[in-house]
Amino acid sequence: MLRAEDFMASAEVDTDVAANVLAYVAELERRGVVVSDVEHEPDADGAEEWSFRLKIGDRWLVRVMMPVWPLEWIQRPAEFEDQIADTEWHGDIYVDGSLDGPTDFDGEYPTWEEAVEAGVRITQGAERPG
């Protein structure tokens, strides 16, 4: 299981992004997905979006990218439309499952819940014999 304090101590990222990734991992784990490690990858498109690889068991199965926003903005964007409109980056959370998994599954998810569900589906799909 990922230790939050280890990740926060080693992450060279904006604290909002680190907190968002930890919240995402916590949601996955609440739904039965055990994340054993997280690796940070700055997104090539710029500093407003960051990419993280999530290790499930012994395989890097999920990549998640999210904006550098406070978690409440991501979870409840309708309440923070004005603040979001004033930021440089606009978009959804991106979840990719084509790392070490059997499928090439990726997409953008407009809500936090949909992004979490995508991570769960990717993991469940990788667990099926195929």
N, C-alpha and C positions, 0 to 999 in steps of 0.2 A: 504494500500500500504506500502511496506517495505521502511523504511527511511535508506538510505545508511549510513548516519553519525551514526545512532544508531547501525547498524551492525558492522561498522568498529570500533566503540568505545568498543563494547562488545566482539568482536571476538578475541579469543586467538589463532590466526593462522598466518601463514606467510602472509605478505601483498600482495604478488603476488596472493595467493590463494583467499584471501578475495576480491581483485579487480576482479579476474576471475569470482567468484560467483556473484558479483554485476553486472558484464557485462552480465552474463548468464540470470539473473533475468531481466535486462533491455531489453534484446532481447525477452524474453518471453512476457514481458509487451507490447513491441512494436507490438507484434502479438496478443494482446488482452487478454493475461493471466495475471490476477492480483495476485501477490504473496503477501500474508499478513504477512508471517513470514519466517525466515530462522533459522535453528538450526544446529550447527556444531557437527559432530561426527568424531573423528579421526578414520581413517581406520585401522582395525586390522592388515593389511598386512605391515604397516610401515609408515614412516613419509613422503614418497615421494608422496603419494596419499591421498587426504582428501575427506571426505564424508559430504554432507550437505543435510538436509531434507528441502523441500520447502512446505510451507502451502499455499494451494489455497483455499480461502474462509475459511471454518472451518475444513478442512481436510488436513492431511499430505499426499499429493499425489505423490510427485516426490522426488527421491533421485538422486543427481548428484555427481559423483566423477571425479576429474580431477587432473592432475599432478601439482606439484609445479614448474610451469614455468611461465615466463612472458606471458601476454595475447597474444601478437603478435606471440609468438611461437605456441600457441594453434590455433590461427586463421589462421596462414600462415606457417605451419610446413615445407613446401618445401623450404622456404627461410632460415630456421634455422636448416637444417639437421645436420651440423657439431656440433653446440651447443647442440642439442638434443642428438646426439650420445655420447656426453661426460657426459650425466647425468645418474644417477643410474636407474631411472624409465623410462620404455618404454611401451607405450600402448596408447589406445584410451581413450576418455571420456566415462565414463559409466553412463547410465541413467536407473533408475529403477522406475517403476510405480506400484509396488505391496504393497505399504504402507497401506493406508486406502481405496484404490480404488477397483473397481470391477474386475480388471484384474491382471494377473501376467505377466506384460510386462517389460522386461528389455533387455539390450544389450549394446554392445560397439559400439561407433561411431567414425570412423576415422577422421571426419571433424567437425568443430565447427557448421556448418550449419545443418548437420545431427543430432547432439546432441540437438540443439535448436528445430528442427522439432519434434524430439522424445518427448521432454517435452510438446510441443503443442498438439501432438496426445494423449498423456496420459491424459492430462487435458480434451480434447474434448471427449475422450472415457468415462471419469468419469461423464461427464455432461449428457450423454445419459441415458434415463431411461432403466433399465435393469433388 
